[in-house]
Amino acid sequence: MEVILTQDVTGLGYKNDTVKVKPGYGRNYLIPTGVAVIANDSNKKRVAEDIRQASHKAAKIKQDAENLIAKIGEMTVEIKTKAGETGRIFGAVTPLQVSEALKAKGFDVDRRKISFKEQPKELGTYTALLDIHKEVKHSIQVNVAAE
């Protein structure tokens, strides 16, 4: 029996894959739980159209990410924080603070897409990695200064 998966199934396949399964597994588990649909002509055409539209949307998202990175360029973000006399800061600089500093400069980057190679715990310059898209990554400099 051939079915088209509507979501990823471990050990069987990924979303929109057409796979062969035993009839009992398809009729009694996959189709009733909504994990798969029967692979007839109309469902195959619908899945092909969904894949075509999703690839177009994914290309636009990637292009938007590349445009954002081009605008950011080699920017240095400065974050002011409280620090002791030895140069150690109280706490650490977080991706949320970097996201807010970028937002103040006019760039909307989600905090979950920002990471550090080395967590800033002292005054100085650090590198932050912006993971805007799975194929588009960019590094910016973060200057941690005392208030």
Secondary structure, DSSP 8 states (H G I E B T S, - for coil): -EEEESS-BTTTB-TT-EEE--HHHIIIIITTTTSEEE--HHHHHHHHHHHHHHHHHHHHHHHHHHHHHHHH-S-EEEEEE-B-TTSBBSS---HHHHHHHHHHTT----GGGEEESS---BSEEEEEEEEEETTEEEEEEEEEEE-
